[in-house]
């Protein structure tokens, strides 16, 4: 197994965030019938690999995988395909990425909402045009201009200072919004500047409390429940309805998984990083969103 595999933080896809990519390549076996395409399986659990090419036809013999974490072991498998079917007995390979290295950047300061703010208004506008209120709170901060500057931010959110969940490690702006916020609730959040994965030290945790009264039900439409929650890999969807689509969002409103395949009323979130997410499902009854925590 290869170790200390370098992660490339360059923004090669020009989306404004470090790619954190690792290149993979392989050599086709020339002893049998040649492959016309490949399925690429990837993940951190060799027994629960995700097919990255399930929705496309992949014919190259190299690929760059983005969104990798530092000091993490990844497993991958290549399945060759042609008109006769798929190859069998395909080995699973692995490698471990290098630890983050570099100078710790200076801290983020001056949060909006201000630390300890109360009666923070929730914006119910449907800015992402998905048919449901965003229930969002806008956040912002200022980067200390002295010392080492960051090339990304890690954003964390939780209901207590000790239960913060990481939402993203590659955010590059200094303003964002938390979605699916509940009324009358105190939230704790942290924005940690990073330099090639090295975090700023002693970054404070901030808090705010939303306006209104906390409600037991955030959705007027309820047609499914999930278990377990928190979850490690498999989530069971319990429903009597036909679900049309399932998407997974993080607390920044970014779509993490789209049109998730449901098999035997289960979905697989093995390769989703630990954190707070929102599972949004649609049926003929409408749209329902449920918060989940990935361990």
Residue pairs with C-beta under 8 A, 6 or more apart in sequence:
1 73
1 93
1 94
1 95
1 96
2 94
2 95
2 96
3 95
3 96
4 96
4 97
4 98
4 99
5 22
5 95
5 96
5 97
5 98
6 22
6 97
6 98
7 20
7 21
7 22
7 68
7 70
7 97
7 98
7 197
8 19
8 20
8 21
8 22
8 23
9 18
9 19
9 20
9 151
9 152
9 196
9 197
10 18
10 19
10 21
11 17
11 18
11 19
12 19
12 21
12 64
13 19
13 66
16 172
16 173
17 152
17 170
17 171
17 172
18 151
18 152
18 170
18 172
19 64
19 66
19 67
20 66
20 67
20 68
20 69
20 169
20 170
21 64
21 65
21 66
21 68
22 64
22 65
22 68
22 74
22 95
22 97
23 62
23 63
23 64
23 65
24 40
24 62
24 63
24 64
24 65
24 76
25 61
25 62
25 63
26 61
26 62
26 78
27 61
28 34
28 35
28 61
28 80
29 80
29 87
33 82
33 84
34 82
35 80
35 81
35 82
35 87
36 59
36 81
36 82
36 83
37 57
37 58
37 59
37 81
37 82
38 53
38 58
38 59
38 60
38 61
38 78
38 79
38 80
38 81
39 51
39 53
39 54
39 58
39 78
39 79
39 81
39 86
40 51
40 52
40 53
40 58
40 63
40 76
40 77
40 78
41 49
41 50
41 51
41 52
41 76
41 77
41 78
41 79
41 92
42 49
42 50
42 52
42 65
42 74
42 75
42 76
42 77
42 271
43 49
43 50
43 74
43 75
43 76
43 270
43 271
44 72
44 73
44 74
44 75
44 270
44 271
45 75
45 233
45 270
46 75
46 92
46 94
48 233
48 268
48 270
48 271
49 75
49 76
49 77
49 92
49 270
50 268
50 270
50 271
52 63
52 65
54 261
65 74
65 76
67 170
68 74
68 97
69 97
69 169
69 273
70 97
70 98
70 99
70 100
70 197
71 96
71 97
71 98
71 99
71 100
72 96
72 97
73 94
73 95
73 96
73 97
74 94
74 95
74 96
74 97
75 92
75 93
75 94
76 92
76 93
76 94
77 90
77 91
77 92
77 93
78 90
79 86
79 87
79 90
80 86
80 87
80 90
81 87
99 197
100 194
100 196
100 197
100 198
101 196
101 197
101 198
102 148
102 195
102 196
102 197
102 198
103 148
103 195
103 198
104 148
104 195
104 198
104 199
104 200
104 201
105 147
105 148
105 149
105 150
105 193
105 194
105 195
105 198
105 200
106 143
106 144
106 145
106 146
106 147
106 148
106 149
106 150
106 193
106 200
107 144
107 193
107 200
107 202
107 203
107 204
108 141
108 142
108 143
108 144
108 153
108 174
108 191
108 192
108 193
108 200
108 203
109 141
109 142
109 143
109 144
110 141
110 142
111 139
111 140
111 141
111 189
111 191
111 206
112 138
112 139
112 140
112 141
113 120
113 137
113 139
113 208
114 208
115 204
115 206
115 207
115 208
116 206
116 207
116 208
117 208
117 209
118 208
118 209
118 211
119 209
119 210
119 211
120 137
120 208
120 209
120 210
120 211
121 137
121 210
121 211
122 135
122 136
122 137
122 181
122 183
122 210
122 211
122 212
123 134
123 135
123 136
123 137
123 138
123 177
124 133
124 134
124 135
125 133
125 134
125 136
126 132
126 133
126 134
127 134
127 136
128 134
128 253
130 280
130 287
131 287
132 280
132 287
132 289
134 177
134 179
134 180
134 253
135 179
135 180
135 181
135 182
135 218
136 177
136 178
136 179
136 181
136 253
137 177
137 178
137 181
137 187
137 208
137 210
138 175
138 176
138 177
139 175
139 176
139 177
139 178
139 189
139 191
140 174
140 175
140 176
141 174
141 175
141 191
142 174
143 149
143 150
143 174
143 193
148 195
149 193
149 195
150 193
150 194
150 195
150 200
151 172
151 194
151 195
151 196
152 169
152 170
152 171
152 172
152 193
152 194
153 168
153 171
153 172
153 173
153 174
153 191
153 192
153 193
153 194
154 166
154 168
154 169
154 171
154 190
154 191
154 192
154 194
154 199
155 166
155 167
155 168
155 171
155 176
155 189
155 190
155 191
155 192
155 252
156 164
156 165
156 166
156 167
156 189
156 190
156 191
156 192
157 164
157 165
157 167
157 178
157 187
157 188
157 189
157 251
157 276
158 164
158 165
158 187
158 188
158 189
158 276
159 185
159 186
159 187
159 188
160 188
161 188
161 205
161 207
164 188
164 189
164 190
164 205
165 251
165 274
165 275
165 276
165 293
166 273
166 274
166 275
167 250
167 251
167 252
167 275
167 276
168 250
168 252
168 254
169 194
169 197
169 273
171 252
176 252
177 252
177 253
178 187
178 189
178 251
178 252
179 249
179 251
179 252
179 253
179 278
180 218
180 249
180 251
180 278
180 289
180 291
181 187
181 210
182 210
182 214
182 215
182 218
183 210
183 211
183 212
183 213
183 214
183 215
184 209
184 210
184 211
184 212
184 213
184 214
185 209
185 210
185 214
186 207
186 208
186 209
186 210
187 207
187 208
187 209
187 210
188 205
188 206
188 207
189 205
189 206
189 207
189 208
190 203
190 204
190 205
190 206
191 203
192 199
192 200
192 203
193 199
193 200
193 203
194 200
218 289
219 288
219 289
221 285
221 286
221 287
221 288
222 288
223 239
223 240
223 241
223 281
223 283
223 285
223 286
223 288
224 237
224 238
224 239
224 241
224 243
224 281
224 283
224 288
224 290
225 237
225 238
225 239
225 290
226 235
226 236
226 237
226 238
226 279
226 290
226 292
227 235
227 236
227 238
228 235
228 236
229 235
229 292
229 293
230 292
230 293
230 294
230 295
231 269
231 292
231 293
231 294
231 295
232 270
232 294
232 295
233 268
233 269
233 270
234 266
234 267
234 268
234 269
234 270
235 266
235 267
235 269
235 279
235 292
236 265
236 266
237 243
237 246
237 262
237 265
237 266
237 267
237 281
238 265
239 265
239 283
241 283
241 284
241 285
242 283
242 284
243 262
243 281
243 282
243 283
244 281
244 282
244 283
244 284
245 259
245 281
245 282
246 259
246 260
246 262
246 267
246 279
246 280
246 281
246 282
247 255
247 257
247 258
247 259
247 260
247 279
247 280
247 281
248 255
248 256
248 257
248 260
248 269
248 272
248 277
248 278
248 279
248 280
249 255
249 256
249 277
249 278
249 280
250 256
250 275
250 276
250 277
250 278
251 275
251 276
251 277
251 278
256 272
256 277
257 269
257 272
260 267
261 267
261 268
269 277
269 292
269 294
272 294
273 294
274 294
274 295
275 293
275 294
276 291
276 292
276 293
277 291
277 292
277 293
277 294
278 289
278 290
278 291
278 292
279 289
279 290
279 291
279 292
280 287
280 288
280 289
281 287
281 288
281 289
281 290
